[in-house]
Amino acid sequence: MHEIALVPHARLPRAYHDRHVLGSTVDAFGAAHWLLAERAPEPGDDLHPFDALVVSVHDGGAVETTELSAVRTWWPKLDRLPDGGFVVASARDRRGDEKSQVQVFDALGRETWTFHVGDAIGHLLADEAGDLWVGHFDENPLGIRRWSATGELLWASESDPGAGWITDCYALNVSGTGVWACPYVDFPLLEIRPGQDVRRRTGIARGADSLAVHGERVAFLDHGRIVHGEMTGSSVERRDDALLTRPEGGPVGRRRVAARGSRIYVGYGPLTEWGVFDLSA
């Protein structure tokens, strides 16, 4: 099997390596963000709000910092909104915290909205319009939902017969107005576009945790392999497989992913670095 190496994308500046990384992502415009705390969480910390720092690295290497006040989760999902604000969501519900599971901060780091989207968040990705796409895992099989940044439910997969029953949203890709997903149990490729019925194609990857789409081509990240395919009207035809490696070679290992159009961003190691696989390259 041939290998495909990730291309280096962004790195947390060394000046912040003494802080604890709570979460990290790459936004819809390609900027990488790290949510940092002064220390690692301890038992009981989830009951007390704390101040955190977001370090953002843009294309070209420009670094920006944003201080967030009164963050309420030590196990967050993070993304940046188009207006420069941030969304921080607790992947798991906590008793008494249902109304503030999701916190929205403005560009100055001030909390502006809080709301609840449901337990067991596996994926949270903001699109270029600022809406939030949330994919849930199997401990709360809500499927995929789209929310406004003020907490209004805009779309739900369970309301669209084409989506089928989604037990666990394994892979989610959000870019522009197009959303792609590969859910458990049958792992179909779902194409989701606002205002249209969900399009469902028979998939080729049994357990992909990320995917990239470019034209009629699709690539799944499945247990450390890139599985290439080509879309037809109702299915995906398998083309070839490749082993994904770090930029310097070697297995990626434990990772975090953010899928955006033709790109799969992969955070690896202690989550201070992001590499990218680009299907369009």
C-alpha positions in Angstrom: 0.0 0.0 0.0 1.4 3.4 -0.9 1.6 6.3 1.5 0.3 9.8 1.5 1.9 12.3 3.9 0.1 15.1 5.6 1.2 18.6 4.6 2.1 20.8 7.6 -0.7 23.4 8.1 -0.4 25.2 11.5 1.5 24.9 14.8 0.7 26.3 18.2 3.4 28.9 18.9 6.0 27.6 21.4 5.3 30.6 23.7 2.0 28.9 24.7 3.3 25.4 25.2 3.2 25.8 28.9 -0.6 26.0 28.9 -3.0 23.1 28.7 -4.7 22.5 25.4 -8.4 21.9 26.1 -9.5 21.8 22.4 -8.4 22.7 18.9 -10.0 23.0 15.4 -9.6 24.5 12.0 -12.4 26.8 10.9 -14.3 27.2 7.6 -11.6 29.6 6.3 -8.5 27.6 7.2 -7.4 29.2 10.4 -6.4 26.9 13.3 -7.5 27.7 16.8 -6.4 26.3 20.2 -8.4 26.8 23.4 -5.9 27.0 26.3 -6.2 26.9 30.1 -3.5 27.7 32.7 -3.5 24.0 33.9 -5.1 20.6 33.2 -8.6 20.0 34.7 -9.0 18.4 38.1 -12.0 16.7 39.7 -14.7 19.2 40.4 -13.4 21.8 38.0 -16.5 21.3 35.8 -18.6 23.1 38.4 -16.7 26.3 38.2 -16.4 28.8 35.2 -12.9 29.8 34.3 -11.1 32.2 31.9 -9.4 30.7 28.8 -7.3 31.9 26.0 -7.8 31.2 22.3 -4.7 31.3 20.1 -5.4 31.5 16.4 -2.9 30.9 13.6 -4.0 32.2 10.2 -2.8 31.3 6.7 0.6 32.9 6.4 1.4 32.4 10.1 -0.2 35.5 11.6 -1.1 34.9 15.3 -4.1 36.3 17.1 -5.2 35.8 20.7 -8.7 36.2 22.3 -9.5 35.9 26.0 -12.8 34.2 26.8 -14.5 34.9 30.1 -16.3 32.4 32.2 -15.9 29.3 30.1 -18.0 26.5 31.5 -16.5 23.3 30.1 -13.1 21.6 30.4 -14.0 19.1 27.6 -15.1 21.4 24.8 -15.9 21.5 21.1 -14.6 24.7 19.6 -15.0 26.7 16.4 -14.8 30.2 15.2 -17.7 32.2 13.7 -17.4 34.4 10.6 -17.8 37.6 12.7 -14.7 36.8 14.7 -16.5 35.3 17.7 -16.2 31.8 19.0 -18.5 28.9 20.0 -17.6 26.6 22.9 -19.8 23.6 23.5 -19.6 20.9 26.2 -19.6 17.5 24.4 -21.5 16.0 27.4 -24.5 17.4 29.3 -24.0 18.2 33.0 -26.8 18.2 35.5 -28.0 21.7 36.0 -26.1 23.0 32.9 -28.6 22.3 30.2 -29.2 25.9 29.2 -25.5 26.8 28.8 -24.2 23.7 27.1 -23.2 25.9 24.2 -21.6 29.3 24.8 -21.3 31.9 22.0 -18.7 34.6 22.5 -18.2 37.8 20.5 -14.9 38.9 19.0 -13.9 40.5 22.3 -14.4 37.3 24.3 -17.7 38.2 25.9 -20.5 35.7 26.2 -23.5 36.7 24.1 -25.7 33.6 23.9 -26.1 30.2 25.6 -28.3 27.3 24.6 -28.7 23.6 24.6 -28.3 21.2 21.6 -28.3 17.8 23.3 -25.9 15.4 24.8 -23.1 13.4 23.1 -21.7 15.9 20.6 -19.2 14.2 18.3 -18.8 17.0 15.8 -19.4 20.7 15.9 -18.6 22.7 12.8 -19.6 26.3 11.9 -20.3 27.0 8.3 -19.3 30.1 6.3 -22.7 31.7 7.1 -22.2 31.2 10.9 -24.7 28.3 11.4 -23.6 25.4 13.5 -23.7 21.8 12.4 -23.8 19.3 15.2 -23.3 15.5 14.8 -24.1 13.3 17.8 -22.6 10.0 18.8 -24.5 6.9 19.8 -25.1 7.7 23.5 -27.7 10.2 22.3 -28.6 9.3 18.7 -30.0 12.6 17.6 -28.2 12.3 14.2 -27.2 15.6 12.6 -28.7 19.0 13.4 -28.2 22.5 12.1 -28.5 25.4 14.6 -28.2 29.2 14.3 -25.6 30.9 16.4 -28.4 32.1 18.7 -29.8 28.7 19.4 -32.6 28.3 16.8 -33.0 24.7 15.4 -32.9 25.1 11.6 -32.8 21.5 10.4 -32.7 18.0 11.8 -31.8 14.8 10.0 -34.6 12.8 11.7 -37.0 15.1 9.9 -35.6 14.1 6.4 -36.5 10.6 5.3 -33.5 10.6 2.9 -31.1 10.7 5.8 -32.3 7.5 7.3 -31.8 6.6 11.0 -28.4 8.0 12.2 -27.3 6.1 15.3 -23.8 7.7 15.3 -22.5 10.5 13.1 -19.0 9.1 12.5 -17.8 11.7 9.9 -19.0 15.2 9.1 -17.7 17.6 6.5 -18.9 21.2 6.4 -17.9 23.7 3.7 -19.8 26.5 2.1 -23.4 25.4 1.8 -22.5 21.7 1.3 -22.5 19.2 4.2 -21.4 15.6 3.9 -21.7 12.9 6.4 -20.8 9.2 6.8 -22.9 7.7 9.7 -23.3 4.4 11.5 -24.7 1.8 10.9 -24.5 1.3 7.1 -21.9 4.1 6.5 -23.6 5.7 3.5 -22.4 8.9 2.0 -25.0 11.6 2.8 -25.1 14.9 0.8 -27.0 17.6 2.8 -27.8 20.9 1.3 -30.3 23.4 2.9 -33.6 23.5 1.1 -33.0 20.1 -0.7 -33.8 16.5 0.2 -30.8 14.6 1.6 -29.0 12.6 -1.2 -27.9 9.1 -0.1 -25.2 7.0 -1.8 -24.0 3.6 -0.8 -20.6 4.0 0.9 -17.3 2.1 0.8 -15.7 2.8 4.2 -16.8 0.9 7.3 -15.8 3.2 10.1 -14.5 6.4 8.5 -14.1 9.3 11.0 -13.6 11.9 8.4 -14.0 12.5 4.7 -13.1 15.0 1.9 -15.0 15.8 -1.3 -13.9 17.4 -4.6 -16.1 17.3 -7.6 -17.2 13.7 -8.0 -14.3 12.3 -6.0 -14.4 11.5 -2.3 -11.8 10.3 0.2 -12.5 8.7 3.5 -10.1 8.6 6.5 -10.8 5.1 7.8 -8.6 3.6 10.5 -5.5 5.5 9.4 -6.1 4.8 5.7 -7.3 7.1 2.9 -9.9 5.3 0.9 -10.5 6.9 -2.5 -13.7 6.7 -4.3 -15.8 8.2 -7.1 -19.4 9.1 -6.7 -22.1 7.8 -9.1 -25.8 8.5 -9.0 -26.6 6.2 -6.1 -23.2 4.8 -4.8 -19.5 5.4 -4.3 -17.2 3.2 -6.3 -13.9 2.3 -4.6 -10.7 3.3 -6.5 -7.7 2.8 -4.2 -6.4 2.9 -0.7 -3.3 4.7 0.8 -1.8 4.9 4.3 -1.9 8.4 5.8 1.3 9.4 7.6 2.6 12.4 9.5 4.5 15.0 7.4 7.8 13.5 8.5 6.6 9.9 8.0 5.2 7.4 10.5 1.7 6.7 11.6 -0.6 9.6 12.6 -1.8 7.7 15.7 -4.4 9.3 18.0 -5.8 12.4 16.3 -8.5 15.0 16.0 -10.0 15.9 12.6 -11.8 18.8 11.0 -13.2 18.2 7.5 -13.8 21.2 5.1 -14.7 20.5 1.5 -11.7 18.9 -0.2 -9.6 19.1 2.9 -9.2 16.9 6.0 -7.3 18.7 8.7 -5.6 16.3 11.2 -4.4 17.4 14.6 -2.0 14.9 16.1 0.5 14.3 18.9 -0.2 16.5 21.9 -2.6 18.5 19.7 -0.2 21.4 19.0 0.1 20.7 15.3 -2.3 20.4 12.4 -1.5 18.8 9.1 -3.8 18.6 6.0 -4.7 16.1 3.3 -6.2 17.9 0.3 -8.1 15.8 -2.2 -7.9 18.6 -4.8 -4.1 18.8 -4.7 
